[in-house]
Amino acid sequence: MIRTRLALAAAAALAIPATASAQQVEIEATGPVIELSVFESVTAEPDLVTIGAGVTTEAGTAVEAMRQNAAEMRAVIDRIKALGVPERDIQTSGINLNARYDYDRNTQRQIFRGYQVSNRVSVKLREVEETGEVLDALVAAGATDLSGPSFSLEDDEAAKAAARAAAVRRAQAQAEEYAQLFGYSGVSVLAISESIQGHSPGPQPQMRALAAAADESTPV
């Protein structure tokens, strides 16, 4: 069973009161200050899968390379939609157009070979069990480059809250244990900072070197 892990690290500074009857704790108090770094993690069933799919084509001219790539990428996107993925979950993540060269060792010169175009999309799947079927379908539709899958939670607030509560409980227990070892009866929280890992945002769209008068426009 696939599970995704959410980790939370909480650093807490706690002051041990100099006396048990102290009503207010100041950081300048004569009692010692304990700084703790606590790490907690929780697991949850992923409900979102992100995969990358791309098409790479080569041709003698930039226009032809873009034209071929647009047609092949359109077929891949149409296949993704046919699998029930809504258009809002299909996002272009990168388009590149580059000249290709071969190196001739005899003449020690670069020989122009043509142009290469690569087009990639990021796809969000909300049916985790269908990930394998979708990957197979993308290859059958003409995808030449796949990445992922990356599993995550669309709404991870509940998981973060659980990790946060667990981290605070552990920090409190450890601080009180230290206080007792040094002969004090309690602790008070002075400051807390947290660092959360586990949520996987989608790729940021980017585009460069895209300009060609093709019969079919590049799908973005």
C-alpha positions in Angstrom: 0.0 0.0 0.0 1.4 3.4 -1.0 1.6 6.0 1.7 3.0 9.5 1.7 4.9 10.9 4.6 4.6 14.3 6.1 7.3 15.4 8.5 7.3 18.3 10.9 10.3 19.6 12.9 9.5 22.0 15.7 12.1 23.9 17.7 11.0 25.2 21.0 12.6 27.3 23.6 11.3 26.7 27.1 12.1 28.4 30.3 12.2 26.5 33.6 10.8 28.7 36.4 13.1 29.4 39.2 10.3 28.7 41.7 7.1 26.7 41.4 5.0 29.7 42.3 6.1 31.9 39.4 3.1 33.4 37.6 4.9 34.9 34.5 8.1 33.7 32.8 10.4 36.2 31.1 13.3 35.1 29.0 15.6 37.2 31.2 14.6 35.0 34.2 17.3 33.5 36.4 16.0 30.0 35.6 17.7 28.1 32.8 16.4 28.0 29.3 16.0 24.8 27.4 16.1 24.7 23.6 14.7 21.6 22.0 14.5 20.4 18.3 11.8 17.8 17.9 11.0 15.9 14.7 7.6 14.1 14.1 6.1 12.5 11.0 2.8 11.1 10.1 1.7 9.0 7.1 -1.5 9.3 5.1 -3.0 7.7 2.0 -2.2 9.8 -1.1 -5.1 11.1 -3.1 -3.1 12.9 -5.8 -0.5 11.6 -8.3 1.6 13.9 -10.5 3.3 12.5 -13.6 5.2 14.2 -16.4 4.8 13.2 -20.1 6.8 14.6 -23.0 7.3 14.3 -26.7 10.6 14.9 -28.5 10.9 15.3 -32.3 13.7 16.2 -34.7 13.6 17.7 -38.2 15.8 19.5 -40.6 14.1 22.9 -40.0 12.8 24.5 -36.9 9.3 24.9 -38.4 9.1 21.3 -39.4 10.3 20.2 -35.9 7.7 22.3 -34.2 5.0 21.1 -36.6 5.8 17.4 -36.0 6.0 18.0 -32.2 2.7 19.8 -32.1 0.9 17.0 -33.9 2.4 14.3 -31.6 1.9 16.2 -28.5 -1.7 16.9 -29.4 -2.3 13.1 -29.7 -0.8 12.6 -26.2 -3.0 15.3 -24.7 -6.1 14.0 -26.4 -5.3 10.5 -25.0 -4.9 12.0 -21.5 -8.3 13.7 -21.8 -9.9 10.5 -23.1 -8.8 8.8 -19.9 -11.0 11.2 -18.0 -8.4 13.7 -16.8 -9.9 17.2 -16.8 -8.2 19.9 -18.8 -7.4 21.9 -15.6 -5.2 19.0 -14.5 -3.0 19.1 -17.6 -0.4 21.8 -17.6 2.5 22.6 -19.9 5.7 22.4 -17.9 8.3 23.1 -20.6 8.9 23.6 -24.3 12.4 23.7 -25.8 13.7 24.2 -29.3 17.4 23.6 -29.9 19.7 23.3 -32.8 21.5 19.9 -33.0 25.1 19.4 -34.1 27.5 16.5 -34.7 31.2 16.9 -34.1 33.5 15.8 -37.0 36.7 14.6 -35.5 38.5 14.7 -38.8 37.7 18.3 -39.6 37.3 19.3 -35.9 34.2 21.2 -36.8 30.6 21.2 -35.7 28.2 19.9 -38.4 24.6 21.1 -38.3 22.2 18.2 -38.0 18.8 19.9 -37.6 16.5 21.0 -34.8 15.1 19.2 -31.8 11.8 20.1 -30.0 10.7 18.8 -26.7 7.3 19.5 -25.1 6.4 18.3 -21.6 3.2 18.4 -19.6 2.5 17.8 -16.0 -0.6 15.7 -15.3 -2.5 15.4 -12.1 -4.4 12.1 -11.5 -7.0 11.9 -8.8 -7.5 8.2 -9.1 -4.3 6.8 -7.7 -5.1 3.2 -8.7 -5.2 4.2 -12.4 -1.6 5.5 -12.5 -0.1 2.4 -14.2 -2.9 2.3 -16.8 -2.3 6.0 -17.6 1.4 5.6 -18.0 0.9 2.7 -20.4 -1.6 4.7 -22.4 0.7 7.7 -22.7 3.5 5.6 -24.2 1.0 4.0 -26.6 -0.1 7.5 -27.6 3.4 8.6 -28.5 5.0 9.9 -25.3 8.7 9.5 -25.5 9.6 10.9 -22.0 7.9 10.0 -18.7 8.7 11.1 -15.2 7.2 10.4 -11.8 4.8 9.3 -10.4 4.9 11.7 -7.4 2.3 11.0 -4.7 0.9 13.7 -2.5 -2.1 15.0 -0.6 -4.3 17.6 -2.2 -5.3 18.9 1.2 -2.6 18.1 3.8 -3.9 20.4 6.6 -5.2 17.5 8.7 -1.8 15.7 8.4 0.1 18.8 9.3 -2.1 19.4 12.3 -1.5 15.8 13.5 2.3 16.2 13.1 2.3 19.6 14.8 0.3 18.2 17.8 2.6 15.2 18.1 5.7 17.5 18.0 4.4 19.8 20.7 3.5 16.9 23.0 7.0 15.4 22.6 8.7 18.8 23.2 6.6 19.4 26.3 7.4 15.9 27.7 11.1 16.3 27.0 11.3 19.8 28.5 9.4 18.6 31.7 11.8 15.7 32.0 14.8 18.0 31.8 13.2 20.3 34.4 12.8 17.4 36.8 16.4 16.3 36.3 17.6 19.7 37.3 15.2 19.9 40.3 12.5 22.2 38.8 8.8 21.6 38.9 7.6 22.9 35.5 8.3 24.6 32.2 6.7 27.4 30.1 7.0 27.9 26.4 8.9 31.0 25.3 9.0 30.5 21.5 8.2 27.9 18.8 9.3 27.7 15.2 8.3 24.9 12.8 9.5 23.5 9.4 7.1 21.3 7.5 8.1 18.9 4.7 5.9 16.6 2.6 3.6 18.8 0.5 4.7 18.6 -3.2 3.6 21.6 -5.3 3.2 21.2 -9.0 5.8 22.3 -11.4 5.9 26.0 -12.4 5.1 26.5 -16.1 7.9 27.8 -18.2 8.4 28.4 -21.9 11.3 29.5 -24.1 12.4 29.5 -27.7 8.9 29.2 -29.1 8.3 30.9 -32.5 7.3 29.1 -35.6 4.6 29.5 -38.3 3.3 25.9 -38.2 0.1 24.6 -39.7 -0.9 23.3 -36.3 -0.2 25.4 -33.2 1.8 23.8 -30.3 -0.6 22.7 -27.6 0.1 24.7 -24.3 
